[in-house]
């Protein structure tokens, strides 16, 4: 699976340089948003395609 995600990441980066490309969406640059109490948690579906790790960061809500 890591090899496949790495290939997707490589293709995503290469496609960004393609003529007339204005936006490239793929599994390796898509985010998942969810709430946790008053916080908005934004997590990458795949933070590092080479290791298969998912990333996340919390955005505090108004308190």
N, CA, C, O and CB atoms as a CASP TS submission, in Angstrom:
PFRMAT TS
TARGET T0000
AUTHOR 0000-0000-0000
METHOD Language model
MODEL 1
PARENT N/A
ATOM      1  N   UNK     1       0.828  -1.191   0.000  1.00  0.00           N
ATOM      2  CA  UNK     1       0.000   0.000   0.000  1.00  0.00           C
ATOM      3  C   UNK     1       0.871   1.253   0.000  1.00  0.00           C
ATOM      4  O   UNK     1       0.546   2.234  -0.669  1.00  0.00           O
ATOM      5  CB  UNK     1      -0.941  -0.001   1.209  1.00  0.00           C
ATOM      6  N   UNK     2       1.979   1.226   0.749  1.00  0.00           N
ATOM      7  CA  UNK     2       2.856   2.397   0.783  1.00  0.00           C
ATOM      8  C   UNK     2       3.411   2.712  -0.591  1.00  0.00           C
ATOM      9  O   UNK     2       3.540   3.879  -0.961  1.00  0.00           O
ATOM     10  CB  UNK     2       3.999   2.179   1.763  1.00  0.00           C
ATOM     11  N   UNK     3       3.742   1.667  -1.355  1.00  0.00           N
ATOM     12  CA  UNK     3       4.266   1.888  -2.703  1.00  0.00           C
ATOM     13  C   UNK     3       3.207   2.547  -3.585  1.00  0.00           C
ATOM     14  O   UNK     3       3.516   3.440  -4.375  1.00  0.00           O
ATOM     15  CB  UNK     3       4.732   0.557  -3.330  1.00  0.00           C
ATOM     16  N   UNK     4       1.965   2.103  -3.446  1.00  0.00           N
ATOM     17  CA  UNK     4       0.883   2.690  -4.239  1.00  0.00           C
ATOM     18  C   UNK     4       0.654   4.145  -3.850  1.00  0.00           C
ATOM     19  O   UNK     4       0.477   4.999  -4.719  1.00  0.00           O
ATOM     20  CB  UNK     4      -0.414   1.885  -4.060  1.00  0.00           C
ATOM     21  N   UNK     5       0.656   4.437  -2.542  1.00  0.00           N
ATOM     22  CA  UNK     5       0.472   5.822  -2.095  1.00  0.00           C
ATOM     23  C   UNK     5       1.639   6.695  -2.537  1.00  0.00           C
ATOM     24  O   UNK     5       1.448   7.858  -2.893  1.00  0.00           O
ATOM     25  CB  UNK     5       0.321   5.880  -0.567  1.00  0.00           C
ATOM     26  N   UNK     6       2.840   6.140  -2.516  1.00  0.00           N
ATOM     27  CA  UNK     6       4.003   6.881  -3.000  1.00  0.00           C
ATOM     28  C   UNK     6       3.873   7.201  -4.475  1.00  0.00           C
ATOM     29  O   UNK     6       4.211   8.305  -4.904  1.00  0.00           O
ATOM     30  CB  UNK     6       5.280   6.093  -2.751  1.00  0.00           C
ATOM     31  N   UNK     7       3.385   6.244  -5.261  1.00  0.00           N
ATOM     32  CA  UNK     7       3.180   6.472  -6.691  1.00  0.00           C
ATOM     33  C   UNK     7       2.108   7.532  -6.923  1.00  0.00           C
ATOM     34  O   UNK     7       2.248   8.376  -7.808  1.00  0.00           O
ATOM     35  CB  UNK     7       2.790   5.162  -7.393  1.00  0.00           C
ATOM     36  N   UNK     8       1.042   7.492  -6.133  1.00  0.00           N
ATOM     37  CA  UNK     8      -0.013   8.508  -6.250  1.00  0.00           C
ATOM     38  C   UNK     8       0.549   9.883  -5.921  1.00  0.00           C
ATOM     39  O   UNK     8       0.246  10.859  -6.606  1.00  0.00           O
ATOM     40  CB  UNK     8      -1.204   8.177  -5.315  1.00  0.00           C
ATOM     41  N   UNK     9       1.366   9.965  -4.876  1.00  0.00           N
ATOM     42  CA  UNK     9       1.971  11.244  -4.505  1.00  0.00           C
ATOM     43  C   UNK     9       2.881  11.762  -5.619  1.00  0.00           C
ATOM     44  O   UNK     9       2.855  12.952  -5.935  1.00  0.00           O
ATOM     45  CB  UNK     9       2.765  11.102  -3.196  1.00  0.00           C
ATOM     46  N   UNK    10       3.679  10.884  -6.213  1.00  0.00           N
ATOM     47  CA  UNK    10       4.559  11.280  -7.315  1.00  0.00           C
ATOM     48  C   UNK    10       3.754  11.773  -8.512  1.00  0.00           C
ATOM     49  O   UNK    10       4.095  12.791  -9.114  1.00  0.00           O
ATOM     50  CB  UNK    10       5.454  10.107  -7.732  1.00  0.00           C
ATOM     51  N   UNK    11       2.688  11.058  -8.858  1.00  0.00           N
ATOM     52  CA  UNK    11       1.834  11.475  -9.975  1.00  0.00           C
ATOM     53  C   UNK    11       1.143  12.805  -9.691  1.00  0.00           C
ATOM     54  O   UNK    11       0.995  13.636 -10.587  1.00  0.00           O
ATOM     55  CB  UNK    11       0.787  10.401 -10.267  1.00  0.00           C
ATOM     56  N   UNK    12       0.727  13.002  -8.457  1.00  0.00           N
ATOM     57  CA  UNK    12       0.081  14.258  -8.071  1.00  0.00           C
ATOM     58  C   UNK    12       1.034  15.426  -8.265  1.00  0.00           C
ATOM     59  O   UNK    12       0.663  16.450  -8.839  1.00  0.00           O
ATOM     60  CB  UNK    12      -0.396  14.199  -6.608  1.00  0.00           C
ATOM     61  N   UNK    13       2.266  15.272  -7.786  1.00  0.00           N
ATOM     62  CA  UNK    13       3.263  16.339  -7.921  1.00  0.00           C
ATOM     63  C   UNK    13       3.601  16.592  -9.386  1.00  0.00           C
ATOM     64  O   UNK    13       3.723  17.745  -9.800  1.00  0.00           O
ATOM     65  CB  UNK    13       4.538  15.984  -7.142  1.00  0.00           C
ATOM     66  N   UNK    14       3.753  15.530 -10.174  1.00  0.00           N
ATOM     67  CA  UNK    14       4.084  15.686 -11.591  1.00  0.00           C
ATOM     68  C   UNK    14       2.947  16.348 -12.361  1.00  0.00           C
ATOM     69  O   UNK    14       3.188  17.148 -13.264  1.00  0.00           O
ATOM     70  CB  UNK    14       4.411  14.329 -12.211  1.00  0.00           C
ATOM     71  N   UNK    15       1.723  16.018 -12.010  1.00  0.00           N
ATOM     72  CA  UNK    15       0.564  16.567 -12.713  1.00  0.00           C
ATOM     73  C   UNK    15       0.401  18.057 -12.452  1.00  0.00           C
ATOM     74  O   UNK    15      -0.134  18.774 -13.298  1.00  0.00           O
ATOM     75  CB  UNK    15      -0.701  15.829 -12.299  1.00  0.00           C
ATOM     76  N   UNK    16       0.848  18.532 -11.307  1.00  0.00           N
ATOM     77  CA  UNK    16       0.760  19.966 -11.010  1.00  0.00           C
ATOM     78  C   UNK    16       1.538  20.804 -12.014  1.00  0.00           C
ATOM     79  O   UNK    16       1.208  21.967 -12.246  1.00  0.00           O
ATOM     80  CB  UNK    16       1.273  20.245  -9.604  1.00  0.00           C
ATOM     81  N   UNK    17       2.565  20.218 -12.605  1.00  0.00           N
ATOM     82  CA  UNK    17       3.387  20.931 -13.580  1.00  0.00           C
ATOM     83  C   UNK    17       2.905  20.756 -15.013  1.00  0.00           C
ATOM     84  O   UNK    17       3.516  21.291 -15.938  1.00  0.00           O
ATOM     85  CB  UNK    17       4.809  20.471 -13.476  1.00  0.00           C
ATOM     86  N   UNK    18       1.822  20.018 -15.211  1.00  0.00           N
ATOM     87  CA  UNK    18       1.303  19.784 -16.557  1.00  0.00           C
ATOM     88  C   UNK    18       0.737  21.073 -17.141  1.00  0.00           C
ATOM     89  O   UNK    18       0.164  21.888 -16.417  1.00  0.00           O
ATOM     90  CB  UNK    18       0.223  18.685 -16.539  1.00  0.00           C
ATOM     91  N   UNK    19       0.897  21.256 -18.449  1.00  0.00           N
ATOM     92  CA  UNK    19       0.334  22.453 -19.080  1.00  0.00           C
ATOM     93  C   UNK    19      -1.178  22.532 -18.852  1.00  0.00           C
ATOM     94  O   UNK    19      -1.885  21.529 -18.949  1.00  0.00           O
ATOM     95  CB  UNK    19       0.644  22.461 -20.589  1.00  0.00           C
ATOM     96  N   UNK    20      -1.645  23.705 -18.558  1.00  0.00           N
ATOM     97  CA  UNK    20      -3.067  24.013 -18.370  1.00  0.00           C
ATOM     98  C   UNK    20      -3.666  23.416 -17.098  1.00  0.00           C
ATOM     99  O   UNK    20      -4.870  23.551 -16.877  1.00  0.00           O
ATOM    100  CB  UNK    20      -3.843  23.522 -19.552  1.00  0.00           C
ATOM    101  N   UNK    21      -2.875  22.768 -16.266  1.00  0.00           N
ATOM    102  CA  UNK    21      -3.402  22.234 -15.001  1.00  0.00           C
ATOM    103  C   UNK    21      -3.566  23.387 -14.019  1.00  0.00           C
ATOM    104  O   UNK    21      -2.622  24.138 -13.773  1.00  0.00           O
ATOM    105  CB  UNK    21      -2.457  21.128 -14.408  1.00  0.00           C
ATOM    106  N   UNK    22      -4.756  23.526 -13.464  1.00  0.00           N
ATOM    107  CA  UNK    22      -5.002  24.584 -12.489  1.00  0.00           C
ATOM    108  C   UNK    22      -5.225  24.028 -11.090  1.00  0.00           C
ATOM    109  O   UNK    22      -5.047  24.730 -10.094  1.00  0.00           O
ATOM    110  CB  UNK    22      -6.200  25.413 -12.909  1.00  0.00           C
ATOM    111  N   UNK    23      -5.619  22.758 -11.026  1.00  0.00           N
ATOM    112  CA  UNK    23      -5.873  22.135  -9.726  1.00  0.00           C
ATOM    113  C   UNK    23      -5.701  20.626  -9.860  1.00  0.00           C
ATOM    114  O   UNK    23      -6.112  20.027 -10.854  1.00  0.00           O
ATOM    115  CB  UNK    23      -7.301  22.487  -9.202  1.00  0.00           C
ATOM    116  N   UNK    24      -5.093  20.027  -8.853  1.00  0.00           N
ATOM    117  CA  UNK    24      -4.900  18.578  -8.851  1.00  0.00           C
ATOM    118  C   UNK    24      -5.388  18.041  -7.511  1.00  0.00           C
ATOM    119  O   UNK    24      -4.867  18.416  -6.461  1.00  0.00           O
ATOM    120  CB  UNK    24      -3.395  18.197  -9.101  1.00  0.00           C
ATOM    121  N   UNK    25      -6.380  17.172  -7.548  1.00  0.00           N
ATOM    122  CA  UNK    25      -6.899  16.536  -6.336  1.00  0.00           C
ATOM    123  C   UNK    25      -6.545  15.053  -6.363  1.00  0.00           C
ATOM    124  O   UNK    25      -6.670  14.392  -7.394  1.00  0.00           O
ATOM    125  CB  UNK    25      -8.442  16.735  -6.213  1.00  0.00           C
ATOM    126  N   UNK    26      -6.109  14.548  -5.234  1.00  0.00           N
ATOM    127  CA  UNK    26      -5.818  13.121  -5.122  1.00  0.00           C
ATOM    128  C   UNK    26      -5.895  12.711  -3.655  1.00  0.00           C
ATOM    129  O   UNK    26      -6.104  13.553  -2.781  1.00  0.00           O
ATOM    130  CB  UNK    26      -4.418  12.786  -5.719  1.00  0.00           C
ATOM    131  N   UNK    27      -5.728  11.442  -3.391  1.00  0.00           N
ATOM    132  CA  UNK    27      -5.751  10.944  -2.010  1.00  0.00           C
ATOM    133  C   UNK    27      -4.657  11.564  -1.159  1.00  0.00           C
ATOM    134  O   UNK    27      -4.820  11.702   0.053  1.00  0.00           O
ATOM    135  CB  UNK    27      -5.611   9.434  -1.994  1.00  0.00           C
ATOM    136  N   UNK    28      -3.541  11.941  -1.779  1.00  0.00           N
ATOM    137  CA  UNK    28      -2.397  12.430  -1.004  1.00  0.00           C
ATOM    138  C   UNK    28      -2.452  13.920  -0.705  1.00  0.00           C
ATOM    139  O   UNK    28      -1.594  14.422   0.020  1.00  0.00           O
ATOM    140  CB  UNK    28      -1.130  12.126  -1.732  1.00  0.00           C
ATOM    141  N   UNK    29      -3.421  14.639  -1.233  1.00  0.00           N
ATOM    142  CA  UNK    29      -3.531  16.061  -0.896  1.00  0.00           C
ATOM    143  C   UNK    29      -4.962  16.444  -0.510  1.00  0.00           C
ATOM    144  O   UNK    29      -5.375  17.590  -0.690  1.00  0.00           O
ATOM    145  CB  UNK    29      -3.065  16.919  -2.073  1.00  0.00           C
ATOM    146  N   UNK    30      -5.703  15.488   0.014  1.00  0.00           N
ATOM    147  CA  UNK    30      -7.081  15.701   0.441  1.00  0.00           C
ATOM    148  C   UNK    30      -7.147  15.666   1.966  1.00  0.00           C
ATOM    149  O   UNK    30      -6.446  14.885   2.609  1.00  0.00           O
ATOM    150  CB  UNK    30      -8.026  14.633  -0.178  1.00  0.00           C
ATOM    151  N   UNK    31      -7.993  16.515   2.534  1.00  0.00           N
ATOM    152  CA  UNK    31      -8.110  16.612   3.982  1.00  0.00           C
ATOM    153  C   UNK    31      -9.474  16.140   4.451  1.00  0.00           C
ATOM    154  O   UNK    31     -10.460  16.223   3.718  1.00  0.00           O
ATOM    155  CB  UNK    31      -7.864  18.041   4.442  1.00  0.00           C
ATOM    156  N   UNK    32      -9.520  15.652   5.656  1.00  0.00           N
ATOM    157  CA  UNK    32     -10.749  15.243   6.316  1.00  0.00           C
ATOM    158  C   UNK    32     -10.984  16.198   7.483  1.00  0.00           C
ATOM    159  O   UNK    32     -10.096  16.385   8.314  1.00  0.00           O
ATOM    160  CB  UNK    32     -10.673  13.749   6.800  1.00  0.00           C
ATOM    161  N   UNK    33     -12.146  16.794   7.553  1.00  0.00           N
ATOM    162  CA  UNK    33     -12.479  17.723   8.641  1.00  0.00           C
ATOM    163  C   UNK    33     -13.541  17.103   9.536  1.00  0.00           C
ATOM    164  O   UNK    33     -14.501  16.498   9.058  1.00  0.00           O
ATOM    165  CB  UNK    33     -12.972  19.084   8.079  1.00  0.00           C
ATOM    166  N   UNK    34     -13.355  17.263  10.836  1.00  0.00           N
ATOM    167  CA  UNK    34     -14.347  16.774  11.799  1.00  0.00           C
ATOM    168  C   UNK    34     -14.319  17.694  13.011  1.00  0.00           C
ATOM    169  O   UNK    34     -13.398  18.492  13.184  1.00  0.00           O
ATOM    170  CB  UNK    34     -14.063  15.284  12.215  1.00  0.00           C
ATOM    171  N   UNK    35     -15.324  17.570  13.827  1.00  0.00           N
ATOM    172  CA  UNK    35     -15.361  18.371  15.047  1.00  0.00           C
ATOM    173  C   UNK    35     -15.071  17.489  16.247  1.00  0.00           C
ATOM    174  O   UNK    35     -15.346  16.289  16.259  1.00  0.00           O
ATOM    175  CB  UNK    35     -16.727  19.071  15.207  1.00  0.00           C
ATOM    176  N   UNK    36     -14.502  18.136  17.256  1.00  0.00           N
ATOM    177  CA  UNK    36     -14.253  17.491  18.541  1.00  0.00           C
ATOM    178  C   UNK    36     -14.600  18.528  19.597  1.00  0.00           C
ATOM    179  O   UNK    36     -13.772  19.370  19.947  1.00  0.00           O
ATOM    180  CB  UNK    36     -12.751  16.976  18.681  1.00  0.00           C
ATOM    181  N   UNK    37     -15.824  18.465  20.100  1.00  0.00           N
ATOM    182  CA  UNK    37     -16.298  19.515  21.004  1.00  0.00           C
ATOM    183  C   UNK    37     -16.425  20.815  20.235  1.00  0.00           C
ATOM    184  O   UNK    37     -17.129  20.879  19.227  1.00  0.00           O
ATOM    185  CB  UNK    37     -15.344  19.689  22.214  1.00  0.00           C
ATOM    186  N   UNK    38     -15.742  21.856  20.708  1.00  0.00           N
ATOM    187  CA  UNK    38     -15.763  23.148  20.031  1.00  0.00           C
ATOM    188  C   UNK    38     -14.623  23.306  19.035  1.00  0.00           C
ATOM    189  O   UNK    38     -14.477  24.367  18.428  1.00  0.00           O
ATOM    190  CB  UNK    38     -15.703  24.258  21.045  1.00  0.00           C
ATOM    191  N   UNK    39     -13.828  22.283  18.863  1.00  0.00           N
ATOM    192  CA  UNK    39     -12.669  22.363  17.979  1.00  0.00           C
ATOM    193  C   UNK    39     -12.969  21.745  16.623  1.00  0.00           C
ATOM    194  O   UNK    39     -13.737  20.789  16.513  1.00  0.00           O
ATOM    195  CB  UNK    39     -11.467  21.673  18.613  1.00  0.00           C
ATOM    196  N   UNK    40     -12.352  22.306  15.599  1.00  0.00           N
ATOM    197  CA  UNK    40     -12.388  21.743  14.263  1.00  0.00           C
ATOM    198  C   UNK    40     -11.054  21.041  14.051  1.00  0.00           C
ATOM    199  O   UNK    40      -9.997  21.663  14.149  1.00  0.00           O
ATOM    200  CB  UNK    40     -12.654  22.844  13.166  1.00  0.00           C
ATOM    201  N   UNK    41     -11.107  19.756  13.764  1.00  0.00           N
ATOM    202  CA  UNK    41      -9.888  18.979  13.551  1.00  0.00           C
ATOM    203  C   UNK    41      -9.759  18.702  12.061  1.00  0.00           C
ATOM    204  O   UNK    41     -10.640  18.095  11.452  1.00  0.00           O
ATOM    205  CB  UNK    41      -9.906  17.646  14.374  1.00  0.00           C
ATOM    206  N   UNK    42      -8.657  19.149  11.487  1.00  0.00           N
ATOM    207  CA  UNK    42      -8.388  18.941  10.074  1.00  0.00           C
ATOM    208  C   UNK    42      -7.262  17.924   9.971  1.00  0.00           C
ATOM    209  O   UNK    42      -6.153  18.163  10.448  1.00  0.00           O
ATOM    210  CB  UNK    42      -8.019  20.284   9.350  1.00  0.00           C
ATOM    211  N   UNK    43      -7.549  16.802   9.352  1.00  0.00           N
ATOM    212  CA  UNK    43      -6.557  15.736   9.243  1.00  0.00           C
ATOM    213  C   UNK    43      -6.352  15.368   7.782  1.00  0.00           C
ATOM    214  O   UNK    43      -7.311  15.183   7.033  1.00  0.00           O
ATOM    215  CB  UNK    43      -6.989  14.499  10.057  1.00  0.00           C
ATOM    216  N   UNK    44      -5.105  15.265   7.395  1.00  0.00           N
ATOM    217  CA  UNK    44      -4.796  14.798   6.049  1.00  0.00           C
ATOM    218  C   UNK    44      -5.177  13.326   5.954  1.00  0.00           C
ATOM    219  O   UNK    44      -4.937  12.557   6.886  1.00  0.00           O
ATOM    220  CB  UNK    44      -3.284  15.012   5.705  1.00  0.00           C
ATOM    221  N   UNK    45      -5.766  12.936   4.837  1.00  0.00           N
ATOM    222  CA  UNK    45      -6.043  11.515   4.653  1.00  0.00           C
ATOM    223  C   UNK    45      -4.735  10.740   4.648  1.00  0.00           C
ATOM    224  O   UNK    45      -4.655   9.641   5.197  1.00  0.00           O
ATOM    225  CB  UNK    45      -6.828  11.268   3.344  1.00  0.00           C
ATOM    226  N   UNK    46      -3.707  11.315   4.027  1.00  0.00           N
ATOM    227  CA  UNK    46      -2.372  10.721   4.017  1.00  0.00           C
ATOM    228  C   UNK    46      -1.377  11.851   4.209  1.00  0.00           C
ATOM    229  O   UNK    46      -1.178  12.660   3.302  1.00  0.00           O
ATOM    230  CB  UNK    46      -2.091   9.929   2.684  1.00  0.00           C
ATOM    231  N   UNK    47      -0.746  11.920   5.381  1.00  0.00           N
ATOM    232  CA  UNK    47       0.224  12.982   5.652  1.00  0.00           C
ATOM    233  C   UNK    47       1.565  12.675   5.006  1.00  0.00           C
ATOM    234  O   UNK    47       2.226  13.578   4.494  1.00  0.00           O
ATOM    235  CB  UNK    47       0.401  13.176   7.160  1.00  0.00           C
ATOM    236  N   UNK    48       1.971  11.419   5.023  1.00  0.00           N
ATOM    237  CA  UNK    48       3.243  11.009   4.441  1.00  0.00           C
ATOM    238  C   UNK    48       3.012   9.707   3.685  1.00  0.00           C
ATOM    239  O   UNK    48       2.888   8.641   4.287  1.00  0.00           O
ATOM    240  CB  UNK    48       4.351  10.841   5.541  1.00  0.00           C
ATOM    241  N   UNK    49       2.957   9.804   2.378  1.00  0.00           N
ATOM    242  CA  UNK    49       2.646   8.631   1.565  1.00  0.00           C
ATOM    243  C   UNK    49       3.697   7.544   1.699  1.00  0.00           C
ATOM    244  O   UNK    49       3.390   6.365   1.522  1.00  0.00           O
ATOM    245  CB  UNK    49       2.507   9.027   0.114  1.00  0.00           C
ATOM    246  N   UNK    50       4.913   7.913   2.003  1.00  0.00           N
ATOM    247  CA  UNK    50       5.992   6.918   2.115  1.00  0.00           C
ATOM    248  C   UNK    50       5.830   6.051   3.365  1.00  0.00           C
ATOM    249  O   UNK    50       6.225   4.885   3.361  1.00  0.00           O
ATOM    250  CB  UNK    50       7.361   7.618   2.143  1.00  0.00           C
ATOM    251  N   UNK    51       5.254   6.609   4.433  1.00  0.00           N
ATOM    252  CA  UNK    51       5.059   5.828   5.657  1.00  0.00           C
ATOM    253  C   UNK    51       3.605   5.422   5.854  1.00  0.00           C
ATOM    254  O   UNK    51       3.312   4.552   6.675  1.00  0.00           O
ATOM    255  CB  UNK    51       5.535   6.618   6.861  1.00  0.00           C
ATOM    256  N   UNK    52       2.688   6.044   5.107  1.00  0.00           N
ATOM    257  CA  UNK    52       1.274   5.733   5.243  1.00  0.00           C
ATOM    258  C   UNK    52       0.621   6.384   6.437  1.00  0.00           C
ATOM    259  O   UNK    52      -0.513   6.048   6.779  1.00  0.00           O
ATOM    260  CB  UNK    52       1.092   4.271   5.329  1.00  0.00           C
ATOM    261  N   UNK    53       1.315   7.315   7.087  1.00  0.00           N
ATOM    262  CA  UNK    53       0.766   7.973   8.278  1.00  0.00           C
ATOM    263  C   UNK    53      -0.250   9.042   7.901  1.00  0.00           C
ATOM    264  O   UNK    53      -0.110   9.728   6.889  1.00  0.00           O
ATOM    265  CB  UNK    53       1.891   8.595   9.111  1.00  0.00           C
ATOM    266  N   UNK    54      -1.266   9.166   8.728  1.00  0.00           N
ATOM    267  CA  UNK    54      -2.238  10.249   8.585  1.00  0.00           C
ATOM    268  C   UNK    54      -1.840  11.353   9.546  1.00  0.00           C
ATOM    269  O   UNK    54      -1.291  11.085  10.615  1.00  0.00           O
ATOM    270  CB  UNK    54      -3.704   9.756   8.860  1.00  0.00           C
ATOM    271  N   UNK    55      -2.112  12.586   9.172  1.00  0.00           N
ATOM    272  CA  UNK    55      -1.767  13.709  10.031  1.00  0.00           C
ATOM    273  C   UNK    55      -3.007  14.423  10.503  1.00  0.00           C
ATOM    274  O   UNK    55      -4.084  14.247   9.934  1.00  0.00           O
ATOM    275  CB  UNK    55      -0.853  14.675   9.309  1.00  0.00           C
ATOM    276  N   UNK    56      -2.868  15.224  11.533  1.00  0.00           N
ATOM    277  CA  UNK    56      -4.001  16.012  12.000  1.00  0.00           C
ATOM    278  C   UNK    56      -3.505  17.235  12.733  1.00  0.00           C
ATOM    279  O   UNK    56      -2.387  17.273  13.248  1.00  0.00           O
ATOM    280  CB  UNK    56      -4.916  15.179  12.904  1.00  0.00           C
ATOM    281  N   UNK    57      -4.357  18.223  12.766  1.00  0.00           N
ATOM    282  CA  UNK    57      -4.087  19.429  13.545  1.00  0.00           C
ATOM    283  C   UNK    57      -5.426  19.976  13.998  1.00  0.00           C
ATOM    284  O   UNK    57      -6.409  19.917  13.258  1.00  0.00           O
ATOM    285  CB  UNK    57      -3.278  20.498  12.716  1.00  0.00           C
ATOM    286  N   UNK    58      -5.467  20.496  15.181  1.00  0.00           N
ATOM    287  CA  UNK    58      -6.714  21.020  15.737  1.00  0.00           C
ATOM    288  C   UNK    58      -6.775  22.523  15.543  1.00  0.00           C
ATOM    289  O   UNK    58      -5.776  23.222  15.710  1.00  0.00           O
ATOM    290  CB  UNK    58      -6.844  20.665  17.231  1.00  0.00           C
ATOM    291  N   UNK    59      -7.943  23.009  15.193  1.00  0.00           N
ATOM    292  CA  UNK    59      -8.196  24.440  15.075  1.00  0.00           C
ATOM    293  C   UNK    59      -9.189  24.789  16.170  1.00  0.00           C
ATOM    294  O   UNK    59     -10.352  24.392  16.092  1.00  0.00           O
ATOM    295  CB  UNK    59      -8.740  24.833  13.640  1.00  0.00           C
ATOM    296  N   UNK    60      -8.755  25.529  17.196  1.00  0.00           N
ATOM    297  CA  UNK    60      -9.653  25.829  18.317  1.00  0.00           C
ATOM    298  C   UNK    60     -10.893  26.597  17.868  1.00  0.00           C
ATOM    299  O   UNK    60     -10.825  27.464  16.996  1.00  0.00           O
ATOM    300  CB  UNK    60      -8.913  26.628  19.381  1.00  0.00           C
ATOM    301  N   UNK    61     -12.021  26.262  18.480  1.00  0.00           N
ATOM    302  CA  UNK    61     -13.249  26.989  18.210  1.00  0.00           C
ATOM    303  C   UNK    61     -13.358  28.209  19.105  1.00  0.00           C
ATOM    304  O   UNK    61     -12.533  28.409  19.997  1.00  0.00           O
ATOM    305  CB  UNK    61     -14.459  26.084  18.401  1.00  0.00           C
ATOM    306  N   UNK    62     -14.371  29.021  18.867  1.00  0.00           N
ATOM    307  CA  UNK    62     -14.600  30.202  19.710  1.00  0.00           C
ATOM    308  C   UNK    62     -15.042  29.745  21.086  1.00  0.00           C
ATOM    309  O   UNK    62     -15.956  28.931  21.218  1.00  0.00           O
ATOM    310  CB  UNK    62     -15.663  31.153  19.079  1.00  0.00           C
ATOM    311  N   UNK    63     -14.398  30.264  22.092  1.00  0.00           N
ATOM    312  CA  UNK    63     -14.762  29.897  23.468  1.00  0.00           C
ATOM    313  C   UNK    63     -14.976  31.118  24.286  1.00  0.00           C
ATOM    314  O   UNK    63     -15.290  31.019  25.473  1.00  0.00           O
ATOM    315  CB  UNK    63     -13.699  29.026  24.111  1.00  0.00           C
TER
END
